[in-house]
Amino acid sequence: MLKWIESTGKSEDAAIEAALQKLGLDRDEVSVEVLERAKSGFLGIGSCPAKVKVTYEAPDEPEEAPAPPPVKEPAAHKAPPREEPRRAPERRPAPPERKPAPPVKESPAPQAEEPAAAPPAADDERAARIDQFLTGLLSHMGSGARPVVRVDENGTYQVELVGQELGSLIGRRGETLDAIQQLTGYAVNHGQPKRVRIHVDAEGYRAKREESLIRLARKTAAKAVKYRRNVTLEPMNAYERHVIHTALQDVPDVTTYSIGTEPNRRTVVAYDRTGGRNPNR
């Protein structure tokens, strides 16, 4: 009797090996048909796992005999309950008569305080669209991570990717994470009358990267003042450049501005004897 299962993996060999381990069979005991070949994609986006069909021969399963009907045990004969003799009700003395209490004037009930206004409810429809899009995208990328969506007090949708081995979703200096965030924002806001801000993070990378950029900004500013020359940083996206500008906006003898075009736009930390700030960022 021939049976078959489908299996997936990062490569055709990995998919076949997963099927063999599940079946407990050797390679020469099965036949394999490749249904889909693995695709690597670009920056981890658009990747597709390999999919194979593994056919094997299984022994015929014997037909099970029907189970015999359960035997009903005869009910045990129960003796009739023994009646206890009835007792005559006890007579209790009548309670003394009580004088009626004078009427009490009711004071007006205090007015209840009005409850404080509740915070605005989250846009469940928009959050559901974020969850649906990211779940499909992560599955297409071959990741087992899942999105957790919440809304902060500013109305920004904060999305945390939760799972194991999230390094591939972050990428070099957060490039893959930035791409996921941009794709999510475009997919969710497309065709909507009001756009919302979407912030995607994984393993707290954004906070760690911001701390690293602040340390870099202060170190670069000290270098620019010490040697009295301008220092040009590596290309950064708009958010990272904003972190550099904000970190150095109150540092004396230093000004910052940006040069170049995306995606190679850079921040310049310049020595400024006047102590002014260049608003061109």
PLY file of the C-alpha trace (Angstrom):
ply
format ascii 1.0
element vertex 281
property float x
property float y
property float z
element edge 280
property int vertex1
property int vertex2
end_header
0.00 0.00 0.00
1.60 3.29 -1.17
1.41 6.39 0.97
3.05 9.81 0.72
3.77 12.94 2.76
4.89 16.47 1.89
7.85 18.11 3.62
9.56 21.52 3.47
13.06 22.77 4.26
15.63 25.42 3.46
16.88 23.16 0.62
15.66 20.06 -1.22
18.06 17.85 0.78
16.87 19.38 4.06
13.23 18.77 3.13
13.97 15.13 2.18
15.95 14.56 5.40
13.08 15.97 7.47
10.63 13.55 5.82
12.96 10.55 6.34
13.36 11.38 10.02
9.61 11.68 10.42
8.99 8.32 8.69
12.00 6.51 10.16
13.03 5.27 6.69
16.21 5.32 4.60
16.70 7.21 1.34
16.55 4.05 -0.80
13.19 3.06 0.70
11.30 6.06 -0.69
10.79 7.93 -3.94
11.04 11.73 -4.00
9.33 14.32 -6.18
10.43 17.98 -5.90
7.31 20.16 -5.85
8.97 23.58 -5.28
12.63 24.52 -5.28
14.10 26.79 -2.61
14.44 30.52 -3.35
16.79 32.77 -1.39
15.07 36.11 -2.18
16.57 39.56 -1.61
17.69 40.59 1.89
15.74 37.63 3.18
12.53 38.96 1.63
10.83 36.81 -0.98
12.63 33.63 0.09
10.71 30.37 -0.34
11.52 26.98 1.24
11.88 23.83 -0.80
8.87 21.46 -0.91
9.07 17.74 -1.75
6.66 14.81 -1.98
8.00 11.58 -0.46
6.24 8.33 -1.40
6.77 5.13 0.58
5.23 1.64 0.86
3.31 0.92 4.05
1.98 -2.52 5.15
-1.75 -3.07 4.92
-3.48 -2.36 8.20
-5.54 -5.36 9.53
-9.18 -4.73 10.07
-10.09 -4.48 13.72
-12.81 -6.77 15.03
-15.74 -4.95 16.55
-15.58 -4.75 20.31
-18.16 -6.92 22.16
-21.02 -4.99 23.70
-20.55 -4.22 27.39
-22.21 -6.61 29.81
-24.66 -4.92 32.12
-24.28 -5.96 35.73
-27.50 -6.67 37.60
-28.47 -3.85 39.87
-27.97 -4.65 43.51
-31.14 -4.99 45.52
-31.49 -2.01 47.78
-33.31 -2.27 51.06
-36.08 0.28 51.55
-35.01 3.20 53.71
-35.83 2.93 57.37
-38.35 5.42 58.55
-37.44 7.33 61.68
-40.16 8.12 64.20
-41.54 11.61 63.92
-40.94 13.99 66.79
-43.56 16.38 68.03
-42.67 20.03 67.28
-41.31 21.91 70.27
-43.31 24.85 71.53
-41.33 28.01 72.00
-42.52 31.00 74.09
-43.75 33.91 72.03
-41.24 36.80 71.86
-42.14 40.00 73.77
-43.76 42.73 71.78
-41.41 45.46 70.61
-42.36 49.08 70.29
-42.02 50.43 66.81
-38.88 52.56 66.32
-39.37 56.21 65.42
-39.00 56.95 61.70
-35.53 57.96 60.59
-35.13 60.81 58.15
-33.16 59.70 55.13
-30.36 61.99 54.09
-29.96 62.63 50.38
-27.55 60.20 48.77
-24.25 61.79 47.70
-23.89 62.25 43.98
-21.51 59.81 42.38
-18.44 61.30 40.78
-18.33 61.12 37.03
-15.75 58.58 35.82
-12.67 59.90 34.08
-12.67 59.76 30.32
-11.22 56.48 29.04
-8.30 56.58 26.60
-9.25 56.23 22.94
-9.74 52.64 21.82
-7.19 51.08 19.51
-8.00 50.77 15.83
-8.64 47.03 15.87
-9.12 46.89 12.11
-5.74 48.50 11.43
-4.02 46.27 14.02
-5.63 43.21 12.41
-4.29 44.26 8.99
-0.79 44.65 10.46
-0.99 41.21 12.07
-2.32 39.59 8.89
0.30 41.15 6.62
3.27 40.42 8.88
2.13 36.84 9.57
2.03 36.15 5.83
5.35 37.94 5.18
7.18 36.10 7.97
5.80 32.77 6.77
6.93 33.57 3.22
10.41 34.35 4.59
10.54 30.95 6.29
10.52 32.44 9.80
8.58 31.07 12.74
8.32 34.49 14.39
4.95 36.10 15.10
3.98 39.79 15.48
2.62 41.29 18.70
0.80 44.58 18.00
-0.04 47.33 20.50
-0.77 51.06 20.28
1.12 53.61 22.40
-0.19 56.89 23.80
0.85 58.75 20.63
-1.21 56.48 18.36
1.86 54.74 16.93
1.48 51.01 16.28
4.36 49.32 18.09
5.02 45.86 16.62
7.36 43.41 18.35
8.47 40.30 16.43
8.59 37.41 18.89
10.29 34.08 18.29
13.61 32.26 18.09
16.71 33.20 16.02
15.51 36.64 14.92
18.93 37.76 13.69
17.98 37.11 10.07
14.94 39.39 10.46
17.13 42.22 11.80
19.89 41.99 9.21
23.12 43.99 9.00
22.62 47.19 11.01
18.86 46.63 10.92
18.54 46.77 7.12
16.14 43.82 6.89
14.10 45.11 9.86
13.85 48.52 8.17
12.66 46.86 4.95
9.99 44.90 6.87
8.83 48.11 8.55
8.62 49.99 5.23
6.71 47.15 3.52
4.28 46.91 6.44
3.63 50.65 6.43
2.99 50.68 2.70
0.70 47.63 2.77
-1.37 48.82 5.74
-1.66 52.51 4.78
-2.24 51.95 1.06
-5.65 53.27 0.06
-6.47 54.53 3.56
-7.66 58.13 4.09
-5.56 58.47 7.26
-2.02 57.14 7.57
-0.69 55.67 10.80
2.87 55.29 12.01
4.12 51.72 12.36
7.25 50.85 14.34
8.61 47.30 13.92
11.22 45.95 16.35
12.78 42.60 17.27
14.72 41.62 20.41
14.82 45.29 21.46
17.16 46.10 18.57
15.89 49.67 18.08
16.70 50.73 21.66
20.12 49.07 21.53
20.90 50.73 18.19
19.81 54.14 19.53
22.12 53.81 22.55
24.97 52.84 20.24
24.33 55.86 17.98
24.27 58.25 20.96
27.65 56.93 22.14
28.99 57.28 18.58
27.70 60.87 18.33
29.34 61.96 21.59
32.62 60.26 20.72
32.65 61.88 17.27
31.83 65.32 18.71
34.75 65.08 21.14
37.02 64.13 18.25
35.80 67.04 16.11
36.42 69.56 18.93
39.80 68.10 19.85
41.19 68.18 16.32
39.04 71.15 15.19
37.86 69.47 12.01
34.72 67.98 10.53
33.96 64.26 10.79
31.63 62.56 8.29
29.79 59.46 9.53
28.74 56.42 7.56
25.46 56.43 5.56
22.37 56.20 7.77
18.63 56.27 7.32
16.52 59.26 8.32
15.72 57.92 11.80
19.37 57.22 12.67
20.46 60.66 11.40
17.76 62.21 13.59
19.22 60.40 16.63
22.68 61.86 15.89
21.32 65.41 15.43
19.25 65.22 18.64
22.13 63.83 20.71
24.43 66.74 19.71
21.98 69.64 19.53
23.13 71.08 22.89
26.85 70.24 22.62
28.93 73.46 22.46
31.32 74.14 19.55
29.65 71.42 17.45
27.10 71.59 14.66
25.57 68.79 12.58
24.11 68.63 9.10
23.52 66.02 6.40
24.95 65.68 2.90
24.31 63.41 -0.07
21.17 61.63 -1.28
19.37 58.52 -0.14
20.36 55.80 0.49
23.90 57.21 0.88
22.97 60.34 2.86
25.50 60.98 5.65
25.66 63.11 8.79
28.56 65.54 9.27
29.70 66.43 12.80
31.45 69.78 12.31
33.60 71.92 14.59
31.98 75.34 14.98
33.93 78.11 16.76
30.81 80.27 17.06
28.94 77.52 18.89
26.00 77.82 16.50
23.96 75.06 14.93
23.34 74.45 11.26
19.64 73.72 10.71
20.35 71.98 7.38
19.94 68.35 8.34
0 1
1 2
2 3
3 4
4 5
5 6
6 7
7 8
8 9
9 10
10 11
11 12
12 13
13 14
14 15
15 16
16 17
17 18
18 19
19 20
20 21
21 22
22 23
23 24
24 25
25 26
26 27
27 28
28 29
29 30
30 31
31 32
32 33
33 34
34 35
35 36
36 37
37 38
38 39
39 40
40 41
41 42
42 43
43 44
44 45
45 46
46 47
47 48
48 49
49 50
50 51
51 52
52 53
53 54
54 55
55 56
56 57
57 58
58 59
59 60
60 61
61 62
62 63
63 64
64 65
65 66
66 67
67 68
68 69
69 70
70 71
71 72
72 73
73 74
74 75
75 76
76 77
77 78
78 79
79 80
80 81
81 82
82 83
83 84
84 85
85 86
86 87
87 88
88 89
89 90
90 91
91 92
92 93
93 94
94 95
95 96
96 97
97 98
98 99
99 100
100 101
101 102
102 103
103 104
104 105
105 106
106 107
107 108
108 109
109 110
110 111
111 112
112 113
113 114
114 115
115 116
116 117
117 118
118 119
119 120
120 121
121 122
122 123
123 124
124 125
125 126
126 127
127 128
128 129
129 130
130 131
131 132
132 133
133 134
134 135
135 136
136 137
137 138
138 139
139 140
140 141
141 142
142 143
143 144
144 145
145 146
146 147
147 148
148 149
149 150
150 151
151 152
152 153
153 154
154 155
155 156
156 157
157 158
158 159
159 160
160 161
161 162
162 163
163 164
164 165
165 166
166 167
167 168
168 169
169 170
170 171
171 172
172 173
173 174
174 175
175 176
176 177
177 178
178 179
179 180
180 181
181 182
182 183
183 184
184 185
185 186
186 187
187 188
188 189
189 190
190 191
191 192
192 193
193 194
194 195
195 196
196 197
197 198
198 199
199 200
200 201
201 202
202 203
203 204
204 205
205 206
206 207
207 208
208 209
209 210
210 211
211 212
212 213
213 214
214 215
215 216
216 217
217 218
218 219
219 220
220 221
221 222
222 223
223 224
224 225
225 226
226 227
227 228
228 229
229 230
230 231
231 232
232 233
233 234
234 235
235 236
236 237
237 238
238 239
239 240
240 241
241 242
242 243
243 244
244 245
245 246
246 247
247 248
248 249
249 250
250 251
251 252
252 253
253 254
254 255
255 256
256 257
257 258
258 259
259 260
260 261
261 262
262 263
263 264
264 265
265 266
266 267
267 268
268 269
269 270
270 271
271 272
272 273
273 274
274 275
275 276
276 277
277 278
278 279
279 280
